[in-house]
Every structure is written in structure tokens, then in C-alpha cells.
Amino acid sequence: MSSTPHGLQRRLGLTEAVSLNMIDMVGIGPFVTLPLIMQLMPGKNALLAWLLGALLALLDSFVWSELGAAYPEAGGSYQFLKIIFGKKYGKLFAFLYTWQTAIQAPLVVASGAIGFSQYFQYLIPLPEWWQQKLVCVVLITVLYLLLNRNIVSTGKISKALWIGVLAVLAMVIGSGLYHFNSSILQAQEPINFSWVNIGAWMILGQASTKAIYCYLGYYNVCHLGAEIQRPETNIPRSMIISVLAIAGLYLLLQWVVLGNIDSATAAKSEFVFSTLMQKWFGQEIARWFTILVLWVALSSLFAVMLGYSRVLYAAAADGNFINAFASIDEEKKIPKLSLLWLAVIGGAFSLLFKLKHVISAIVVVRILTQFISQSAGLIWLQKNGTRKLFPYKMPLFPLPIILSLIIWLFVFFSSKTEYIAGAFGVIVVGLVIYWIKEINND
């Protein structure tokens, strides 16, 4: 066991790293977004969105792998951006990322809670608005209590949750393949995708945003960099394993749906997988399956809150965010205020927003200040000679970065105007806050 300068301990191995990535990635996402994707791209066209999301996640994981292995500290992107852009601009970029995270991370928590509440209604219909929102608040409170413990206990919990996630996916994929009906699949001939039609590309971009939301989390291990054993190897391996495994599972999930239910019905269903389980095995089995889906949703939020709490902590400990967020529980060695922030603000957001709006906002808001900044920054580190010292290097550099930048920009500019405006708005407000903060410091 080793400790970092700020008191966090390296106690998480490769298994825990993979489990934390994968339970962050899966969650309630595919169970609630698959119908949204099929509304935009019915039939086999839906596979295009999942494939584009998988390609982007894999390409971007190479960027995270290089940076995470080289700089395994708490906070992930906060540390990366600060180092990449140096003394002159590093502090600004790191602050903008932290500011974005202080808003975006609770949105992620809210999206998982709203999805949980939505799927919970297969078990118990909740006709009243306040009943649905009460489920969100109770769930987030339970997660906060689960995370309010030391990292060794957290690692053990993550592995137990991971087993539940894999069991649910294996159950639905195995059952779906067994009951696969090729005639249903053949009846769902895809709408011809026009490669020269701008409108078709815009729809693909919007559908891919939903798929990308389901892949997000492959980098969760980087947020916990200060608590990972042998980070120079475990961080890259955990991300690549997670992306490849989850991509295969998501494509199989979509294929199973295409071969068991028509697109129009699937696109309108809020509980498409529970509906399929009921069709195959009856309502009682479907209800137990739904309970397992809710287990998956809880698992993902567990990993999300764990990882993002370290980002806010790292920035505050570095003097580049609100100082109170740097406080550590001396007994449990966890950033207590960061966890509380995610729980309280995430709960508030779950009361205010709808799921489909939250999903799009989560992806679009992050593209400029995090994903594109990191990718472009890694090219700069190659130019100034820093990258040659990195313990892990991606294959075919810089091709993966160039391709990922193209896809990120495509997804960003194919999004709806309100989300693009919101992303720029977050940056502008962050710049103003940073400017005021720096003036007061002077």
C-alpha cells in the first residue's frame, strides 16, 4: 500500500479499476436510451449510432490512457489540462474543466436517478410527479451513504455491483439470442442512409449522442488515479478492456432487440427489455429482471459519484476551486464535501429536468472543455517533447487523435442549437468567475 501527498491511498487493482469503469459505463443508460436511438434511427440503422459511439470511446480511451498512465493523480482531466497548458494557461483550462464538472457531474447523477425512477415504474406505477421524484431523492441518499466509507470497502462494493451488471447483461443477451426471430429482423429493413444528405448526418449525430452517453465512464479510473496500484499499466489496460467489452455487449443488446421486437414498438417502450422478458418468461420473471436492471443503475451511479468527487477535491486541494472542497474525512480518507455536493445538487437537478434533455446536455457540454482540449493538448505534448517520456503510448499516433477530434466536432455541431449555446454559455460564465477569482487573489 502507498499513499499520495494528499493522503489518498493506492488500494485499487486492475479488477477494481475495470469494474469501476464498466459499472460507470453501463448503468441505466442502454436500457432507457435504446428506444430514444431507435426513434431517430429505426431498424438496423440504430447499429450505426452504437458503432460510432464505440469507435469514439476506443479512440478517446487511447488519449486518456497516455495521460492517465503518465499523471496518475486524483482528478483526472483537472491534472491533465493543468499540465498540458503549462503555467500560463494550465490553471485557466483546469478551472474551466472543474467548473464544468461542478455542473455536469450532478447532471450525470440526475440522469441516472431519473432513469432509475422511470424503470422503477415497471414494478410500481407512480402516476404522481412527486412520487417519481421522491424515488430519485431516496436513491441518491442511499448512494451517498454507501460511498461515505473508506476506499477499501468501496473497492469491494464495486466488484459486487460489477457482478450484478454482468449478470443482467448476460441474462438479456442470452435470452434474446435464444428467442431470436430472423423474420422480425428481416421485416425491419433499415431506411436507406444517404451519405450525401446533411439531414441524415445530423440525425446520426443526435442518435450517436445518446449512444456516447452510454459509453461515458471508460475513463473513470483516471479520476481515481491517486488510488490505483501500478497506474502505468492498470490505467490503460482497464480502459481498453472496458471499452471493448461494453461495445460488444451494447451491439448485442441492440441486435437482440432487432430480432425480437419491431422498431416502432421498441421506440415507444419505456421498459423495452422488461417487456421482452415478460414476453419470453412471464411477468414474474420480468419483475425480478427489472429489479436487477435497477441494481445496474445503482451500480453506475455509485461509480459516477465516486469518480467525480475526486475531481472537485483535486482542484480545491490545488487551490484552484472552492477551498472547502479540499476537506478530507480523517478517519475514512474520502473527500466528504465533494460527495455531498454531488448528492445535493444531483438531487436538485433530478427534480428539475427530463431525461432526454439531461443526456444531450451531459455529452455536449463536455466536448470542448474536456475531450477536445485533452486530445489537442496531447499533440502539443508530442511537439514539445514531453510525450516521449510517457510509460504508455497509443498505437498509430497521431491518427487516433485526429479521428477522435473529427468525430467529437461532428457530434458537437450536429447537436441541437440550445445544447451548443449551453456549452458556450458554461464556458463564458466560467471565464467570468475565473477572472473575478483572479482579481480577488491579486
C-alpha positions, 0 to 999 in steps of 0.5 A: 500500500502507498499513499499520495501527498494528499493522503489518498491511498493506492488500494485499487487493482486492475479488477477494481479499476475495470469494474469501476469503469464498466459499472460507470459505463453501463448503468441505466443508460442502454436500457432507457436510451435504446428506444430514444436511438431507435426513434431517430434511427429505426431498424438496423440503422440504430447499429450505426449510432452504437458503432460510432459511439464505440469507435469514439470511446476506443479512440478517446480511451487511447488519449486518456490512457497516455495521460492517465498512465503518465499523471496518475493523480486524483482528478483526472482531466483537472491534472491533465489540462493543468499540465498540458497548458503549462503555467500560463494557461494550465490553471485557466483550462483546469478551472474551466474543466472543474467548473464544468464538472461542478455542473455536469457531474450532478447532471450525470447523477440526475440522469441516472436517478431519473432513469432509475425512477422511470424503470422503477415504474415497471414494478410500481406505477407512480402516476404522481410527479412527486412520487417519481421524484421522491424515488430519485431523492431516496436513491441518491441518499442511499448512494451517498451513504454507501460511498461515505466509507473508506476506499477499501470497502468501496473497492469491494462494493464495486466488484459486487455491483460489477457482478450484478451488471454482468449478470443482467447483461448476460441474462438479456443477451442470452435470452434474446439470442435464444428467442431470436426471430430472423423474420422480425429482423428481416421485416425491419429493413433499415431506411436507406442512409444517404451519405450525401444528405446533411439531414441524415448526418445530423440525425446520426449525430443526435442518435450517436449522442445518446449512444456516447452517453452510454459509453461515458465512464471508460475513463473513470479510473483516471479520476481515481488515479491517486488510488490505483496500484501500478497506474502505468499499466492498470490505467490503460489496460482497464480502459481498453478492456472496458471499452471493448467489452461494453461495445460488444455487449451494447451491439448485442443488446441492440441486435437482440432487440432487432430480432425480437421486437419491431422498431416502432414498438421498441421506440415507444417502450419505456421498459423495452427489455422488461417487456421482452422478458415478460414476453419470453418468461412471464411477468414474474420473471420480468419483475425480478429482471427489472429489479436487477436492471435497477441494481445496474443503475445503482451500480453506475451511479455509485461509480459516477459519484465516486469518480467525480468527487475526486475531481472537485477535491483535486482542484480545491486541494490545488487551490484552484476551486472552492477551498472547502472542497479540499476537506478530507474525512480523517478517519475514512480518507474520502473527500466528504464535501465533494460527495455531498455536493454531488448528492445535493445538487444531483438531487436538485437537478433530478427534480428539475429536468427530463431525461432526454434533455439531461443526456444531450446536455451531459455529452455536449457540454463536455466536448470542448472543455474536456475531450477536445482540449485533452486530445489537442493538448496531447499533440502539443505534448508530442511537439514539445517533447514531453510525450516521449517520456510517457510509460504508455503510448497509443498505437498509430499516433497521431491518427487516433487523435485526429479521428477522435477530434473529427468525430467529437466536432461532428457530434458537437455541431450536429447537436441541437442549437440550445445544447451548443449555446449551453456549452458556450454559455458554461464556458463564458460564465466560467471565464467570468468567475475565473477572472473575478477569482483572479482579481480577488487573489491579486 
